Structures are given as C-alpha cells and as structure tokens.
Amino acid sequence: MSRGVLAVDRVVAFLLGLVLLLAGLAAIAWGAGRLYLVWPAVPAVLRLRALRAAVELGWWAPTVAVAGVVAVALGLWWLLAHLPRRGVGTLALPGAGGGGLRLDPDAAVAAAADALAQAPGVRSASGSMRDDRGELVALLDATIEPTADLGAVVAAAEQVSAELGHVLSLPAARCRVELSVARRGRQLARAG
C-alpha cells in the first residue's frame, strides 16, 4: 500500500470513528433529554414527521440512549483498532511443531545491539523489532566514533545481522543497521 493510500485510509478511519462517537453521544443526550448539552441550538421540537409517533412512545428514549452507548463503544473500538502499531509481540519459532515455542524478538534484537556495541569503534547501539508493512524488520541503531574504522564496523554489523537472522529463523524477517557518526570523539580520562 502506498503512503498516499495509507494516509487516506487513516484519515477516513479516524473520521468514521469520530462520527460514531459524536453520533453516539448525541443519541445518548437525546435519549436522556439533554440534547441541548451537545447541540445548544437544538429546536424545542424536532420536526421529523416520520419519527414523531415513535418519539412519543415510552420506549423510544431508552432505545435511543442504548443505541448511543453502542455507537460510542463501536466508535472507541474502531479508533483503537485503527491505531498504527509498529511493535511486534512474541513470535512462534519455526519447527516448533505447534509445541508453542515462542521468541521475544525485542530481547533478541537488544542482545544483538549489545553485541554490536562491543565492536571496536562503536560507541553505543540500540535496537527494536518493527512491523513495517507486513515485513518484520530488526532495526539496529549504532553511533560510531569519528575515528572508527568503517570497514571493521560494517563487518561487525554484518556479522551481528547474520547471527540475529539465524536466531530469529524467520524468512520474513530483515535486519537494518543504521550507523551515525558521533560529532565529537570521546574524551578519555587522563591518568596521573
């Protein structure tokens, strides 16, 4: 899905959820006889000929209030269901035979980041597992020293990525390493 279509989808989902919420709140207020709280300019009598007979029935107001509660609940559910989630929960290990062996990918990525941080020239590293448009991506962010040997850092990053891929053993998983160079070299303490 392109970014434009994704943006339109999110806006439409948000607006639909918002309409459900507002309509539900208005229905609750109408059923409770407090519509003026939501719509200050509400006419004294809503002139809907088709509904006039129904409005005068005793069961109408509670029914509208219950429908409003359902609409509010549906609107909240809709909005929460369409929140973008990029994190990944536990993953079933392949070859587990349905035995339920599961892996916490964040722990595996954190261990890979710790291993990358131990490489010469790497000041610090962190990592997270993301779901990027249906593809699992292990993102490792590393800050390297300005004087670091880039070839050695790249070799360490490739080794850590390969080991992480072996640990995850998922064909849909990818690893991305982003390197940034520290602005200043680390100040070492003077002996003496």
C-alpha positions in Angstrom: 0.0 0.0 0.0 1.4 3.4 -1.0 1.9 6.1 1.5 -0.9 8.2 0.0 -3.4 5.4 0.1 -2.3 4.7 3.7 -2.8 8.3 4.7 -6.3 8.5 3.2 -7.1 5.2 4.9 -6.1 6.5 8.3 -7.9 9.8 7.8 -11.1 8.0 6.8 -10.9 5.6 9.6 -10.4 8.4 12.1 -13.3 10.4 10.7 -15.6 7.4 10.8 -14.7 6.7 14.4 -15.2 10.3 15.3 -18.6 10.4 13.6 -19.6 7.2 15.5 -18.5 8.8 18.8 -20.3 12.0 18.2 -23.5 10.4 16.9 -23.5 8.1 19.9 -23.0 10.9 22.4 -25.8 12.9 20.7 -28.1 9.9 20.8 -27.4 9.4 24.5 -28.0 13.1 25.2 -31.3 13.0 23.1 -32.5 9.8 24.9 -31.7 11.4 28.3 -33.5 14.7 27.3 -30.2 16.6 27.4 -29.5 17.1 23.7 -29.1 20.8 24.4 -25.7 20.0 26.1 -24.4 18.6 22.8 -26.3 20.9 20.4 -27.1 24.2 22.1 -29.2 25.5 19.2 -31.5 22.4 19.2 -35.1 23.2 18.3 -37.6 22.7 21.0 -39.3 20.0 18.9 -37.5 18.2 16.2 -39.8 18.3 13.3 -39.4 14.8 11.9 -42.8 13.7 10.8 -41.8 10.1 10.3 -40.4 9.9 13.8 -43.0 12.0 15.7 -45.1 8.9 16.5 -42.1 6.9 17.6 -40.7 9.7 19.7 -43.9 9.9 21.7 -43.7 6.2 22.7 -42.3 5.4 26.1 -39.6 3.0 24.9 -38.1 5.4 22.3 -35.8 7.5 24.6 -34.2 4.4 26.4 -33.8 2.7 23.0 -32.0 5.8 21.5 -29.8 6.0 24.6 -28.8 2.3 24.4 -28.1 2.8 20.6 -26.0 5.8 21.6 -24.0 3.7 24.1 -23.5 1.0 21.4 -22.3 3.7 18.9 -19.9 5.2 21.4 -18.5 1.7 22.2 -18.2 0.9 18.5 -16.5 4.3 17.8 -14.0 3.7 20.6 -13.3 0.2 19.4 -12.9 1.5 15.8 -10.5 4.2 16.8 -8.4 1.8 18.9 -8.4 -0.9 16.3 -7.0 1.5 13.7 -4.2 2.9 15.8 -0.9 2.2 14.0 1.1 -0.4 15.8 4.6 -1.0 14.7 5.8 -3.2 17.6 5.9 -6.9 17.3 4.7 -9.3 20.0 6.2 -12.8 20.7 6.8 -14.9 17.6 6.3 -18.6 17.1 9.6 -20.3 16.3 9.6 -22.3 13.1 9.9 -26.0 13.5 8.3 -25.9 16.9 5.7 -28.4 15.7 2.9 -26.5 17.3 4.5 -27.0 20.7 4.3 -23.4 21.4 8.0 -22.4 21.5 7.9 -18.6 21.3 10.6 -15.9 21.0 10.6 -12.4 22.3 12.1 -10.6 19.3 12.8 -7.4 21.3 15.1 -9.4 23.6 16.9 -10.9 20.6 17.4 -7.5 19.0 18.5 -6.0 22.3 21.1 -8.7 22.6 22.3 -8.1 19.0 22.6 -4.4 19.8 24.7 -5.2 22.9 26.9 -7.4 20.7 27.3 -4.6 18.1 28.1 -2.1 20.9 31.1 -4.2 21.8 32.6 -3.9 18.4 35.7 -1.6 18.2 34.8 1.9 17.1 31.1 1.6 18.2 30.2 4.0 21.0 26.6 2.7 21.6 23.9 0.7 19.9 20.2 0.0 20.5 17.6 -2.0 18.7 13.9 -2.7 18.2 11.7 -5.0 16.2 9.2 -3.4 13.9 6.4 -4.5 11.7 6.9 -2.4 8.5 4.1 -3.0 6.0 3.8 -6.7 6.8 7.5 -7.3 7.0 9.4 -7.9 10.2 12.4 -5.5 10.4 15.0 -5.7 13.2 16.3 -2.1 13.4 19.7 -1.6 14.9 20.9 2.0 15.5 24.6 2.4 16.3 26.6 5.5 17.0 30.3 5.2 15.9 33.3 7.2 16.9 34.6 9.7 14.3 37.9 7.9 14.1 36.3 4.4 13.8 37.5 2.1 11.0 34.3 1.9 8.9 35.3 -1.4 7.3 35.6 -3.0 10.7 32.3 -1.5 11.9 30.5 -2.7 8.7 32.0 -6.2 9.1 30.8 -6.3 12.8 27.3 -5.1 11.7 27.1 -7.8 9.0 28.1 -10.5 11.5 25.6 -9.3 14.1 22.9 -9.1 11.4 23.7 -12.7 10.3 23.6 -14.0 13.8 20.3 -12.2 14.5 18.8 -13.7 11.3 19.9 -17.2 12.5 18.4 -16.6 15.9 15.1 -15.4 14.5 15.0 -18.0 11.8 12.1 -16.3 10.1 12.1 -15.9 6.3 10.0 -12.7 6.5 12.5 -11.0 9.0 15.0 -8.5 7.8 17.7 -6.6 9.6 18.6 -3.0 9.0 21.6 -1.3 10.6 21.7 2.5 10.7 25.1 4.0 11.6 25.6 7.6 12.7 28.9 9.2 13.5 29.3 11.0 16.8 30.0 14.7 16.4 33.0 14.6 18.8 35.4 12.0 19.8 35.0 10.5 23.2 37.1 12.3 25.9 39.4 9.9 27.7 40.2 10.4 31.3 43.8 11.4 31.9 46.0 9.2 34.0 48.1 10.8 36.6 
